[in-house]
Amino acid sequence: MSSLTITIKPKINNTRKVLVEMDAEKLERFAADFGFFSQEFLKSLERAEKDYKKGRVQKIKNLKQLR
């Protein structure tokens, strides 16, 4: 399992924004470890996009609504 170093810095002029920095190569290795480049995962993303475009997605306000 690869590690991912993330740096989070608050924006000076705006208290509601933060800057997130990470190394692109480490992010790719991290994503590969979790299978984000596998064919099954990519196909599931395509199915999710089709469902979204057809309106088969409902918005929730909190996780309690999933019960």
PDB file of N, CA, C, O and CB in Angstrom:
ATOM      1  N   MET A   1       0.854  -1.170   0.000  1.00  0.00           N
ATOM      2  CA  MET A   1       0.000   0.000   0.000  1.00  0.00           C
ATOM      3  C   MET A   1       0.894   1.226   0.000  1.00  0.00           C
ATOM      4  O   MET A   1       1.800   1.345   0.826  1.00  0.00           O
ATOM      5  CB  MET A   1      -0.968   0.002   1.220  1.00  0.00           C
ATOM      6  N   SER A   2       0.643   2.120  -0.911  1.00  0.00           N
ATOM      7  CA  SER A   2       1.432   3.349  -0.974  1.00  0.00           C
ATOM      8  C   SER A   2       0.844   4.403  -0.043  1.00  0.00           C
ATOM      9  O   SER A   2      -0.330   4.351   0.324  1.00  0.00           O
ATOM     10  CB  SER A   2       1.493   3.883  -2.419  1.00  0.00           C
ATOM     11  N   SER A   3       1.676   5.344   0.322  1.00  0.00           N
ATOM     12  CA  SER A   3       1.212   6.415   1.200  1.00  0.00           C
ATOM     13  C   SER A   3       0.993   7.679   0.369  1.00  0.00           C
ATOM     14  O   SER A   3       1.578   7.848  -0.701  1.00  0.00           O
ATOM     15  CB  SER A   3       2.231   6.677   2.353  1.00  0.00           C
ATOM     16  N   LEU A   4       0.156   8.543   0.877  1.00  0.00           N
ATOM     17  CA  LEU A   4      -0.152   9.792   0.204  1.00  0.00           C
ATOM     18  C   LEU A   4      -0.017  10.920   1.203  1.00  0.00           C
ATOM     19  O   LEU A   4      -0.679  10.933   2.240  1.00  0.00           O
ATOM     20  CB  LEU A   4      -1.570   9.766  -0.418  1.00  0.00           C
ATOM     21  N   THR A   5       0.847  11.866   0.881  1.00  0.00           N
ATOM     22  CA  THR A   5       1.030  13.028   1.743  1.00  0.00           C
ATOM     23  C   THR A   5       0.178  14.165   1.210  1.00  0.00           C
ATOM     24  O   THR A   5       0.296  14.555   0.049  1.00  0.00           O
ATOM     25  CB  THR A   5       2.527  13.444   1.823  1.00  0.00           C
ATOM     26  N   ILE A   6      -0.668  14.683   2.060  1.00  0.00           N
ATOM     27  CA  ILE A   6      -1.550  15.780   1.691  1.00  0.00           C
ATOM     28  C   ILE A   6      -1.241  16.975   2.588  1.00  0.00           C
ATOM     29  O   ILE A   6      -1.158  16.841   3.809  1.00  0.00           O
ATOM     30  CB  ILE A   6      -3.049  15.363   1.809  1.00  0.00           C
ATOM     31  N   THR A   7      -1.072  18.133   1.978  1.00  0.00           N
ATOM     32  CA  THR A   7      -0.849  19.368   2.725  1.00  0.00           C
ATOM     33  C   THR A   7      -2.097  20.228   2.607  1.00  0.00           C
ATOM     34  O   THR A   7      -2.564  20.506   1.502  1.00  0.00           O
ATOM     35  CB  THR A   7       0.413  20.133   2.203  1.00  0.00           C
ATOM     36  N   ILE A   8      -2.632  20.645   3.736  1.00  0.00           N
ATOM     37  CA  ILE A   8      -3.827  21.489   3.758  1.00  0.00           C
ATOM     38  C   ILE A   8      -3.464  22.810   4.412  1.00  0.00           C
ATOM     39  O   ILE A   8      -3.025  22.848   5.562  1.00  0.00           O
ATOM     40  CB  ILE A   8      -5.007  20.794   4.516  1.00  0.00           C
ATOM     41  N   LYS A   9      -3.654  23.896   3.664  1.00  0.00           N
ATOM     42  CA  LYS A   9      -3.321  25.231   4.160  1.00  0.00           C
ATOM     43  C   LYS A   9      -4.570  26.113   4.082  1.00  0.00           C
ATOM     44  O   LYS A   9      -5.262  26.104   3.064  1.00  0.00           O
ATOM     45  CB  LYS A   9      -2.141  25.858   3.342  1.00  0.00           C
ATOM     46  N   PRO A  10      -4.863  26.861   5.124  1.00  0.00           N
ATOM     47  CA  PRO A  10      -5.997  27.800   5.034  1.00  0.00           C
ATOM     48  C   PRO A  10      -5.636  28.986   4.149  1.00  0.00           C
ATOM     49  O   PRO A  10      -4.496  29.450   4.145  1.00  0.00           O
ATOM     50  CB  PRO A  10      -6.414  28.297   6.443  1.00  0.00           C
ATOM     51  N   LYS A  11      -6.615  29.466   3.404  1.00  0.00           N
ATOM     52  CA  LYS A  11      -6.408  30.661   2.603  1.00  0.00           C
ATOM     53  C   LYS A  11      -6.394  31.867   3.534  1.00  0.00           C
ATOM     54  O   LYS A  11      -7.234  31.972   4.427  1.00  0.00           O
ATOM     55  CB  LYS A  11      -7.510  30.806   1.508  1.00  0.00           C
ATOM     56  N   ILE A  12      -5.463  32.761   3.336  1.00  0.00           N
ATOM     57  CA  ILE A  12      -5.284  33.903   4.236  1.00  0.00           C
ATOM     58  C   ILE A  12      -6.440  34.899   4.122  1.00  0.00           C
ATOM     59  O   ILE A  12      -6.947  35.375   5.138  1.00  0.00           O
ATOM     60  CB  ILE A  12      -3.959  34.608   3.937  1.00  0.00           C
ATOM     61  N   ASN A  13      -6.855  35.213   2.906  1.00  0.00           N
ATOM     62  CA  ASN A  13      -7.860  36.255   2.722  1.00  0.00           C
ATOM     63  C   ASN A  13      -9.304  35.740   2.813  1.00  0.00           C
ATOM     64  O   ASN A  13     -10.238  36.542   2.806  1.00  0.00           O
ATOM     65  CB  ASN A  13      -7.649  36.917   1.389  1.00  0.00           C
ATOM     66  N   ASN A  14      -9.501  34.427   2.897  1.00  0.00           N
ATOM     67  CA  ASN A  14     -10.848  33.883   2.961  1.00  0.00           C
ATOM     68  C   ASN A  14     -10.855  32.719   3.948  1.00  0.00           C
ATOM     69  O   ASN A  14     -10.163  31.725   3.728  1.00  0.00           O
ATOM     70  CB  ASN A  14     -11.341  33.429   1.552  1.00  0.00           C
ATOM     71  N   THR A  15     -11.614  32.823   5.015  1.00  0.00           N
ATOM     72  CA  THR A  15     -11.592  31.795   6.053  1.00  0.00           C
ATOM     73  C   THR A  15     -12.370  30.539   5.652  1.00  0.00           C
ATOM     74  O   THR A  15     -12.222  29.506   6.305  1.00  0.00           O
ATOM     75  CB  THR A  15     -12.158  32.354   7.342  1.00  0.00           C
ATOM     76  N   ARG A  16     -13.187  30.594   4.609  1.00  0.00           N
ATOM     77  CA  ARG A  16     -13.998  29.445   4.216  1.00  0.00           C
ATOM     78  C   ARG A  16     -13.334  28.595   3.136  1.00  0.00           C
ATOM     79  O   ARG A  16     -13.929  27.615   2.688  1.00  0.00           O
ATOM     80  CB  ARG A  16     -15.346  29.914   3.730  1.00  0.00           C
ATOM     81  N   LYS A  17     -12.132  28.934   2.710  1.00  0.00           N
ATOM     82  CA  LYS A  17     -11.442  28.183   1.671  1.00  0.00           C
ATOM     83  C   LYS A  17     -10.119  27.636   2.198  1.00  0.00           C
ATOM     84  O   LYS A  17      -9.473  28.246   3.049  1.00  0.00           O
ATOM     85  CB  LYS A  17     -11.204  29.064   0.436  1.00  0.00           C
ATOM     86  N   VAL A  18      -9.730  26.476   1.677  1.00  0.00           N
ATOM     87  CA  VAL A  18      -8.440  25.882   2.012  1.00  0.00           C
ATOM     88  C   VAL A  18      -7.754  25.469   0.716  1.00  0.00           C
ATOM     89  O   VAL A  18      -8.410  25.262  -0.305  1.00  0.00           O
ATOM     90  CB  VAL A  18      -8.609  24.660   2.977  1.00  0.00           C
ATOM     91  N   LEU A  19      -6.449  25.351   0.762  1.00  0.00           N
ATOM     92  CA  LEU A  19      -5.652  24.901  -0.359  1.00  0.00           C
ATOM     93  C   LEU A  19      -5.151  23.503  -0.038  1.00  0.00           C
ATOM     94  O   LEU A  19      -4.523  23.297   1.001  1.00  0.00           O
ATOM     95  CB  LEU A  19      -4.472  25.876  -0.651  1.00  0.00           C
ATOM     96  N   VAL A  20      -5.420  22.532  -0.917  1.00  0.00           N
ATOM     97  CA  VAL A  20      -5.000  21.147  -0.710  1.00  0.00           C
ATOM     98  C   VAL A  20      -3.943  20.821  -1.756  1.00  0.00           C
ATOM     99  O   VAL A  20      -4.183  20.962  -2.955  1.00  0.00           O
ATOM    100  CB  VAL A  20      -6.216  20.154  -0.800  1.00  0.00           C
ATOM    101  N   GLU A  21      -2.766  20.383  -1.298  1.00  0.00           N
ATOM    102  CA  GLU A  21      -1.669  20.027  -2.201  1.00  0.00           C
ATOM    103  C   GLU A  21      -1.313  18.561  -2.018  1.00  0.00           C
ATOM    104  O   GLU A  21      -1.285  18.052  -0.898  1.00  0.00           O
ATOM    105  CB  GLU A  21      -0.430  20.921  -1.950  1.00  0.00           C
ATOM    106  N   MET A  22      -1.034  17.874  -3.154  1.00  0.00           N
ATOM    107  CA  MET A  22      -0.576  16.489  -3.103  1.00  0.00           C
ATOM    108  C   MET A  22       0.257  16.194  -4.344  1.00  0.00           C
ATOM    109  O   MET A  22       0.108  16.854  -5.372  1.00  0.00           O
ATOM    110  CB  MET A  22      -1.776  15.506  -2.996  1.00  0.00           C
ATOM    111  N   ASP A  23       1.113  15.221  -4.243  1.00  0.00           N
ATOM    112  CA  ASP A  23       1.981  14.826  -5.338  1.00  0.00           C
ATOM    113  C   ASP A  23       1.164  13.982  -6.321  1.00  0.00           C
ATOM    114  O   ASP A  23       0.507  13.025  -5.910  1.00  0.00           O
ATOM    115  CB  ASP A  23       3.227  14.039  -4.813  1.00  0.00           C
ATOM    116  N   ALA A  24       1.196  14.326  -7.617  1.00  0.00           N
ATOM    117  CA  ALA A  24       0.377  13.644  -8.617  1.00  0.00           C
ATOM    118  C   ALA A  24       0.766  12.170  -8.769  1.00  0.00           C
ATOM    119  O   ALA A  24      -0.115  11.321  -8.906  1.00  0.00           O
ATOM    120  CB  ALA A  24       0.499  14.353  -9.962  1.00  0.00           C
ATOM    121  N   GLU A  25       2.052  11.849  -8.748  1.00  0.00           N
ATOM    122  CA  GLU A  25       2.478  10.460  -8.902  1.00  0.00           C
ATOM    123  C   GLU A  25       2.030   9.610  -7.720  1.00  0.00           C
ATOM    124  O   GLU A  25       1.595   8.473  -7.904  1.00  0.00           O
ATOM    125  CB  GLU A  25       3.994  10.384  -9.056  1.00  0.00           C
ATOM    126  N   LYS A  26       2.133  10.154  -6.502  1.00  0.00           N
ATOM    127  CA  LYS A  26       1.685   9.415  -5.325  1.00  0.00           C
ATOM    128  C   LYS A  26       0.172   9.232  -5.344  1.00  0.00           C
ATOM    129  O   LYS A  26      -0.336   8.198  -4.910  1.00  0.00           O
ATOM    130  CB  LYS A  26       2.116  10.137  -4.042  1.00  0.00           C
ATOM    131  N   LEU A  27      -0.547  10.233  -5.844  1.00  0.00           N
ATOM    132  CA  LEU A  27      -2.001  10.120  -5.944  1.00  0.00           C
ATOM    133  C   LEU A  27      -2.384   9.008  -6.917  1.00  0.00           C
ATOM    134  O   LEU A  27      -3.314   8.248  -6.644  1.00  0.00           O
ATOM    135  CB  LEU A  27      -2.618  11.458  -6.391  1.00  0.00           C
ATOM    136  N   GLU A  28      -1.691   8.901  -8.038  1.00  0.00           N
ATOM    137  CA  GLU A  28      -1.964   7.849  -9.005  1.00  0.00           C
ATOM    138  C   GLU A  28      -1.674   6.469  -8.417  1.00  0.00           C
ATOM    139  O   GLU A  28      -2.454   5.540  -8.625  1.00  0.00           O
ATOM    140  CB  GLU A  28      -1.140   8.067 -10.270  1.00  0.00           C
ATOM    141  N   ARG A  29      -0.570   6.318  -7.691  1.00  0.00           N
ATOM    142  CA  ARG A  29      -0.260   5.032  -7.048  1.00  0.00           C
ATOM    143  C   ARG A  29      -1.309   4.677  -6.005  1.00  0.00           C
ATOM    144  O   ARG A  29      -1.725   3.523  -5.898  1.00  0.00           O
ATOM    145  CB  ARG A  29       1.133   5.075  -6.395  1.00  0.00           C
ATOM    146  N   PHE A  30      -1.735   5.676  -5.236  1.00  0.00           N
ATOM    147  CA  PHE A  30      -2.758   5.477  -4.209  1.00  0.00           C
ATOM    148  C   PHE A  30      -4.074   5.035  -4.856  1.00  0.00           C
ATOM    149  O   PHE A  30      -4.729   4.112  -4.372  1.00  0.00           O
ATOM    150  CB  PHE A  30      -2.966   6.776  -3.388  1.00  0.00           C
ATOM    151  N   ALA A  31      -4.454   5.697  -5.946  1.00  0.00           N
ATOM    152  CA  ALA A  31      -5.688   5.335  -6.649  1.00  0.00           C
ATOM    153  C   ALA A  31      -5.597   3.925  -7.240  1.00  0.00           C
ATOM    154  O   ALA A  31      -6.580   3.184  -7.234  1.00  0.00           O
ATOM    155  CB  ALA A  31      -5.987   6.354  -7.761  1.00  0.00           C
ATOM    156  N   ALA A  32      -4.433   3.560  -7.745  1.00  0.00           N
ATOM    157  CA  ALA A  32      -4.249   2.218  -8.306  1.00  0.00           C
ATOM    158  C   ALA A  32      -4.363   1.153  -7.221  1.00  0.00           C
ATOM    159  O   ALA A  32      -4.899   0.072  -7.466  1.00  0.00           O
ATOM    160  CB  ALA A  32      -2.887   2.111  -9.008  1.00  0.00           C
ATOM    161  N   ASP A  33      -3.862   1.452  -6.022  1.00  0.00           N
ATOM    162  CA  ASP A  33      -3.969   0.503  -4.911  1.00  0.00           C
ATOM    163  C   ASP A  33      -5.425   0.215  -4.561  1.00  0.00           C
ATOM    164  O   ASP A  33      -5.757  -0.902  -4.164  1.00  0.00           O
ATOM    165  CB  ASP A  33      -3.235   1.042  -3.683  1.00  0.00           C
ATOM    166  N   PHE A  34      -6.290   1.210  -4.704  1.00  0.00           N
ATOM    167  CA  PHE A  34      -7.704   1.037  -4.396  1.00  0.00           C
ATOM    168  C   PHE A  34      -8.516   0.563  -5.595  1.00  0.00           C
ATOM    169  O   PHE A  34      -9.729   0.384  -5.480  1.00  0.00           O
ATOM    170  CB  PHE A  34      -8.273   2.329  -3.882  1.00  0.00           C
ATOM    171  N   GLY A  35      -7.879   0.356  -6.738  1.00  0.00           N
ATOM    172  CA  GLY A  35      -8.558  -0.183  -7.905  1.00  0.00           C
ATOM    173  C   GLY A  35      -9.338   0.834  -8.713  1.00  0.00           C
ATOM    174  O   GLY A  35     -10.260   0.463  -9.438  1.00  0.00           O
ATOM    175  N   PHE A  36      -8.994   2.098  -8.608  1.00  0.00           N
ATOM    176  CA  PHE A  36      -9.724   3.119  -9.346  1.00  0.00           C
ATOM    177  C   PHE A  36      -9.434   3.107 -10.842  1.00  0.00           C
ATOM    178  O   PHE A  36     -10.111   3.804 -11.598  1.00  0.00           O
ATOM    179  CB  PHE A  36      -9.400   4.466  -8.788  1.00  0.00           C
ATOM    180  N   PHE A  37      -8.452   2.338 -11.288  1.00  0.00           N
ATOM    181  CA  PHE A  37      -8.161   2.227 -12.707  1.00  0.00           C
ATOM    182  C   PHE A  37      -8.600   0.886 -13.276  1.00  0.00           C
ATOM    183  O   PHE A  37      -8.340   0.599 -14.444  1.00  0.00           O
ATOM    184  CB  PHE A  37      -6.685   2.430 -12.950  1.00  0.00           C
ATOM    185  N   SER A  38      -9.265   0.056 -12.465  1.00  0.00           N
ATOM    186  CA  SER A  38      -9.698  -1.255 -12.944  1.00  0.00           C
ATOM    187  C   SER A  38     -10.884  -1.105 -13.888  1.00  0.00           C
ATOM    188  O   SER A  38     -11.627  -0.126 -13.816  1.00  0.00           O
ATOM    189  CB  SER A  38     -10.067  -2.172 -11.762  1.00  0.00           C
ATOM    190  N   GLN A  39     -11.053  -2.075 -14.767  1.00  0.00           N
ATOM    191  CA  GLN A  39     -12.144  -2.033 -15.735  1.00  0.00           C
ATOM    192  C   GLN A  39     -13.511  -2.067 -15.046  1.00  0.00           C
ATOM    193  O   GLN A  39     -14.442  -1.392 -15.485  1.00  0.00           O
ATOM    194  CB  GLN A  39     -12.022  -3.201 -16.712  1.00  0.00           C
ATOM    195  N   GLU A  40     -13.633  -2.838 -13.984  1.00  0.00           N
ATOM    196  CA  GLU A  40     -14.905  -2.920 -13.261  1.00  0.00           C
ATOM    197  C   GLU A  40     -15.295  -1.557 -12.687  1.00  0.00           C
ATOM    198  O   GLU A  40     -16.451  -1.145 -12.789  1.00  0.00           O
ATOM    199  CB  GLU A  40     -14.815  -3.965 -12.130  1.00  0.00           C
ATOM    200  N   PHE A  41     -14.343  -0.869 -12.094  1.00  0.00           N
ATOM    201  CA  PHE A  41     -14.622   0.442 -11.520  1.00  0.00           C
ATOM    202  C   PHE A  41     -14.998   1.449 -12.594  1.00  0.00           C
ATOM    203  O   PHE A  41     -15.936   2.226 -12.415  1.00  0.00           O
ATOM    204  CB  PHE A  41     -13.419   0.942 -10.735  1.00  0.00           C
ATOM    205  N   LEU A  42     -14.275   1.445 -13.711  1.00  0.00           N
ATOM    206  CA  LEU A  42     -14.571   2.378 -14.793  1.00  0.00           C
ATOM    207  C   LEU A  42     -15.951   2.109 -15.398  1.00  0.00           C
ATOM    208  O   LEU A  42     -16.657   3.048 -15.765  1.00  0.00           O
ATOM    209  CB  LEU A  42     -13.494   2.288 -15.878  1.00  0.00           C
ATOM    210  N   LYS A  43     -16.338   0.839 -15.505  1.00  0.00           N
ATOM    211  CA  LYS A  43     -17.676   0.507 -16.007  1.00  0.00           C
ATOM    212  C   LYS A  43     -18.755   0.959 -15.032  1.00  0.00           C
ATOM    213  O   LYS A  43     -19.824   1.405 -15.449  1.00  0.00           O
ATOM    214  CB  LYS A  43     -17.795  -1.002 -16.257  1.00  0.00           C
ATOM    215  N   SER A  44     -18.477   0.846 -13.727  1.00  0.00           N
ATOM    216  CA  SER A  44     -19.464   1.293 -12.751  1.00  0.00           C
ATOM    217  C   SER A  44     -19.638   2.810 -12.817  1.00  0.00           C
ATOM    218  O   SER A  44     -20.737   3.315 -12.590  1.00  0.00           O
ATOM    219  CB  SER A  44     -19.052   0.863 -11.332  1.00  0.00           C
ATOM    220  N   LEU A  45     -18.568   3.539 -13.123  1.00  0.00           N
ATOM    221  CA  LEU A  45     -18.683   4.985 -13.307  1.00  0.00           C
ATOM    222  C   LEU A  45     -19.547   5.316 -14.514  1.00  0.00           C
ATOM    223  O   LEU A  45     -20.353   6.246 -14.469  1.00  0.00           O
ATOM    224  CB  LEU A  45     -17.300   5.615 -13.464  1.00  0.00           C
ATOM    225  N   GLU A  46     -19.380   4.557 -15.595  1.00  0.00           N
ATOM    226  CA  GLU A  46     -20.203   4.781 -16.788  1.00  0.00           C
ATOM    227  C   GLU A  46     -21.675   4.528 -16.486  1.00  0.00           C
ATOM    228  O   GLU A  46     -22.535   5.293 -16.919  1.00  0.00           O
ATOM    229  CB  GLU A  46     -19.737   3.876 -17.943  1.00  0.00           C
ATOM    230  N   ARG A  47     -21.974   3.455 -15.743  1.00  0.00           N
ATOM    231  CA  ARG A  47     -23.365   3.162 -15.377  1.00  0.00           C
ATOM    232  C   ARG A  47     -23.935   4.275 -14.500  1.00  0.00           C
ATOM    233  O   ARG A  47     -25.089   4.669 -14.666  1.00  0.00           O
ATOM    234  CB  ARG A  47     -23.460   1.805 -14.643  1.00  0.00           C
ATOM    235  N   ALA A  48     -23.128   4.778 -13.572  1.00  0.00           N
ATOM    236  CA  ALA A  48     -23.581   5.852 -12.688  1.00  0.00           C
ATOM    237  C   ALA A  48     -23.871   7.119 -13.480  1.00  0.00           C
ATOM    238  O   ALA A  48     -24.850   7.811 -13.197  1.00  0.00           O
ATOM    239  CB  ALA A  48     -22.533   6.136 -11.604  1.00  0.00           C
ATOM    240  N   GLU A  49     -23.043   7.434 -14.463  1.00  0.00           N
ATOM    241  CA  GLU A  49     -23.287   8.615 -15.295  1.00  0.00           C
ATOM    242  C   GLU A  49     -24.580   8.476 -16.086  1.00  0.00           C
ATOM    243  O   GLU A  49     -25.337   9.438 -16.214  1.00  0.00           O
ATOM    244  CB  GLU A  49     -22.115   8.846 -16.251  1.00  0.00           C
ATOM    245  N   LYS A  50     -24.840   7.279 -16.619  1.00  0.00           N
ATOM    246  CA  LYS A  50     -26.087   7.043 -17.361  1.00  0.00           C
ATOM    247  C   LYS A  50     -27.293   7.194 -16.441  1.00  0.00           C
ATOM    248  O   LYS A  50     -28.293   7.803 -16.823  1.00  0.00           O
ATOM    249  CB  LYS A  50     -26.082   5.637 -18.004  1.00  0.00           C
ATOM    250  N   ASP A  51     -27.207   6.646 -15.233  1.00  0.00           N
ATOM    251  CA  ASP A  51     -28.303   6.786 -14.272  1.00  0.00           C
ATOM    252  C   ASP A  51     -28.548   8.248 -13.936  1.00  0.00           C
ATOM    253  O   ASP A  51     -29.697   8.678 -13.837  1.00  0.00           O
ATOM    254  CB  ASP A  51     -28.001   5.998 -12.995  1.00  0.00           C
ATOM    255  N   TYR A  52     -27.494   9.002 -13.763  1.00  0.00           N
ATOM    256  CA  TYR A  52     -27.619  10.419 -13.434  1.00  0.00           C
ATOM    257  C   TYR A  52     -28.284  11.191 -14.571  1.00  0.00           C
ATOM    258  O   TYR A  52     -29.158  12.025 -14.335  1.00  0.00           O
ATOM    259  CB  TYR A  52     -26.243  11.016 -13.125  1.00  0.00           C
ATOM    260  N   LYS A  53     -27.865  10.908 -15.806  1.00  0.00           N
ATOM    261  CA  LYS A  53     -28.432  11.608 -16.959  1.00  0.00           C
ATOM    262  C   LYS A  53     -29.907  11.269 -17.154  1.00  0.00           C
ATOM    263  O   LYS A  53     -30.676  12.104 -17.629  1.00  0.00           O
ATOM    264  CB  LYS A  53     -27.648  11.262 -18.223  1.00  0.00           C
ATOM    265  N   LYS A  54     -30.308  10.049 -16.790  1.00  0.00           N
ATOM    266  CA  LYS A  54     -31.707   9.632 -16.945  1.00  0.00           C
ATOM    267  C   LYS A  54     -32.564  10.040 -15.751  1.00  0.00           C
ATOM    268  O   LYS A  54     -33.769   9.786 -15.737  1.00  0.00           O
ATOM    269  CB  LYS A  54     -31.784   8.124 -17.138  1.00  0.00           C
ATOM    270  N   GLY A  55     -31.961  10.661 -14.764  1.00  0.00           N
ATOM    271  CA  GLY A  55     -32.723  11.156 -13.627  1.00  0.00           C
ATOM    272  C   GLY A  55     -33.045  10.105 -12.586  1.00  0.00           C
ATOM    273  O   GLY A  55     -33.972  10.292 -11.798  1.00  0.00           O
ATOM    274  N   ARG A  56     -32.317   9.015 -12.557  1.00  0.00           N
ATOM    275  CA  ARG A  56     -32.560   7.954 -11.578  1.00  0.00           C
ATOM    276  C   ARG A  56     -31.747   8.149 -10.300  1.00  0.00           C
ATOM    277  O   ARG A  56     -31.440   7.186  -9.598  1.00  0.00           O
ATOM    278  CB  ARG A  56     -32.237   6.601 -12.188  1.00  0.00           C
ATOM    279  N   VAL A  57     -31.408   9.382 -10.012  1.00  0.00           N
ATOM    280  CA  VAL A  57     -30.614   9.706  -8.832  1.00  0.00           C
ATOM    281  C   VAL A  57     -31.437  10.638  -7.953  1.00  0.00           C
ATOM    282  O   VAL A  57     -32.071  11.569  -8.450  1.00  0.00           O
ATOM    283  CB  VAL A  57     -29.243  10.358  -9.225  1.00  0.00           C
ATOM    284  N   GLN A  58     -31.425  10.387  -6.649  1.00  0.00           N
ATOM    285  CA  GLN A  58     -32.118  11.291  -5.743  1.00  0.00           C
ATOM    286  C   GLN A  58     -31.113  11.938  -4.808  1.00  0.00           C
ATOM    287  O   GLN A  58     -30.152  11.302  -4.376  1.00  0.00           O
ATOM    288  CB  GLN A  58     -33.207  10.547  -4.944  1.00  0.00           C
ATOM    289  N   LYS A  59     -31.341  13.201  -4.500  1.00  0.00           N
ATOM    290  CA  LYS A  59     -30.445  13.926  -3.616  1.00  0.00           C
ATOM    291  C   LYS A  59     -30.848  13.663  -2.172  1.00  0.00           C
ATOM    292  O   LYS A  59     -32.033  13.585  -1.847  1.00  0.00           O
ATOM    293  CB  LYS A  59     -30.465  15.442  -3.927  1.00  0.00           C
ATOM    294  N   ILE A  60     -29.847  13.528  -1.315  1.00  0.00           N
ATOM    295  CA  ILE A  60     -30.101  13.337   0.100  1.00  0.00           C
ATOM    296  C   ILE A  60     -29.426  14.468   0.868  1.00  0.00           C
ATOM    297  O   ILE A  60     -28.442  15.049   0.409  1.00  0.00           O
ATOM    298  CB  ILE A  60     -29.592  11.947   0.581  1.00  0.00           C
ATOM    299  N   LYS A  61     -29.970  14.771   2.043  1.00  0.00           N
ATOM    300  CA  LYS A  61     -29.391  15.826   2.862  1.00  0.00           C
ATOM    301  C   LYS A  61     -28.468  15.267   3.937  1.00  0.00           C
ATOM    302  O   LYS A  61     -27.565  15.966   4.396  1.00  0.00           O
ATOM    303  CB  LYS A  61     -30.488  16.649   3.502  1.00  0.00           C
ATOM    304  N   ASN A  62     -28.681  14.007   4.348  1.00  0.00           N
ATOM    305  CA  ASN A  62     -27.810  13.377   5.327  1.00  0.00           C
ATOM    306  C   ASN A  62     -27.844  11.866   5.147  1.00  0.00           C
ATOM    307  O   ASN A  62     -28.694  11.342   4.426  1.00  0.00           O
ATOM    308  CB  ASN A  62     -28.225  13.765   6.760  1.00  0.00           C
ATOM    309  N   LEU A  63     -26.933  11.174   5.792  1.00  0.00           N
ATOM    310  CA  LEU A  63     -26.820   9.729   5.620  1.00  0.00           C
ATOM    311  C   LEU A  63     -27.970   8.959   6.259  1.00  0.00           C
ATOM    312  O   LEU A  63     -28.188   7.798   5.913  1.00  0.00           O
ATOM    313  CB  LEU A  63     -25.519   9.251   6.197  1.00  0.00           C
ATOM    314  N   LYS A  64     -28.707   9.568   7.175  1.00  0.00           N
ATOM    315  CA  LYS A  64     -29.849   8.898   7.796  1.00  0.00           C
ATOM    316  C   LYS A  64     -30.924   8.564   6.774  1.00  0.00           C
ATOM    317  O   LYS A  64     -31.684   7.616   6.974  1.00  0.00           O
ATOM    318  CB  LYS A  64     -30.435   9.766   8.899  1.00  0.00           C
ATOM    319  N   GLN A  65     -31.006   9.310   5.697  1.00  0.00           N
ATOM    320  CA  GLN A  65     -32.008   9.070   4.655  1.00  0.00           C
ATOM    321  C   GLN A  65     -31.743   7.777   3.891  1.00  0.00           C
ATOM    322  O   GLN A  65     -32.632   7.293   3.190  1.00  0.00           O
ATOM    323  CB  GLN A  65     -32.043  10.240   3.685  1.00  0.00           C
ATOM    324  N   LEU A  66     -30.553   7.206   4.004  1.00  0.00           N
ATOM    325  CA  LEU A  66     -30.239   5.971   3.306  1.00  0.00           C
ATOM    326  C   LEU A  66     -30.785   4.729   3.983  1.00  0.00           C
ATOM    327  O   LEU A  66     -30.797   3.652   3.387  1.00  0.00           O
ATOM    328  CB  LEU A  66     -28.771   5.843   3.163  1.00  0.00           C
ATOM    329  N   ARG A  67     -31.238   4.865   5.227  1.00  0.00           N
ATOM    330  CA  ARG A  67     -31.766   3.707   5.967  1.00  0.00           C
ATOM    331  C   ARG A  67     -33.053   3.210   5.392  1.00  0.00           C
ATOM    332  O   ARG A  67     -33.624   2.244   5.899  1.00  0.00           O
ATOM    333  CB  ARG A  67     -31.971   4.050   7.414  1.00  0.00           C
TER     334      ARG A  67
END
